[in-house]
Amino acid sequence: MMNKKLSAAQQRIQLYNHVRGYFISQGSSLSAWSRERGVSLSYVSDVLKSGPTGEMSQQLLDDVKKAAGMI
């Protein structure tokens, strides 16, 4: 088996899947988490998959990672 390093894009997709899976395992969803905060799911997904582009998106990324028990 070959040990391959994940690309940045693959790491972001893995992050997205991890966060989504965490919420599902807790009986909730990323959609519900987003709705409770008044943020669109598509924006949260974009930040997770593409990375933050400014202070607000960095804060959102930190918040969702914290909610998912990652920080």
N, C-alpha and C positions, 0 to 999 in steps of 0.2 A: 504494500500500500504506500502510495506516495504522499508525503506530507507537504501540502500546498498552503501557501499563505493566502489568506483571503484579501481580495481587493477592497478598496475603501467602499465601493458600491455594495459589495457582498456583505461587508461588515454592517452597513446601514440597514440592509434588508434583514439581516440577522437581529439587529437591535429592534427593528419594528416588530418582527415576529416574536421576540422575547417579551416585549412590553405587552403586545396583544395577548399572548399566551398567559401572562401573569394575570391580567384582568379577568380573562375567561376562567382561570383556575380559582379565582376568588368569587365567582358567580356574578361577575359584572362584565363590562366591555369597555374598550377604548372609546367607543362611541358615547357611552353613558358618561364616562369621565370627562370627555370633551364638552358634552352638552351641559353638564353641571357647572362648568367653568365659562360657558358662553363662547366657546371657541369651536369653529367648524372642524369636523372630523378630517376633512380634506387638508386643512392647514396643519393640524397635528401630524397627520400622516406624511405630509411633505417635509415637515421639519425633521421627523424621524428618519425618513428615507434619503433626504438630500442634505441634511445638516442645517444648522442655524446660519442665518445671513446677517443678523444684527442682535442688538441687546434683548429685544423682546422675544425673538425666536429662541435665543440662548436660554432665557429665563423659562420659557415654555418647555424646552428640552430638559432642563434641570428639574422642573416640576414633575413632568411625566416620569422621568427616571426615578425620582424620589418616591413617587406614588407606586411605582413598580418594584420598590425595594432595591434599587440598583445603587443608590447613593444615600 
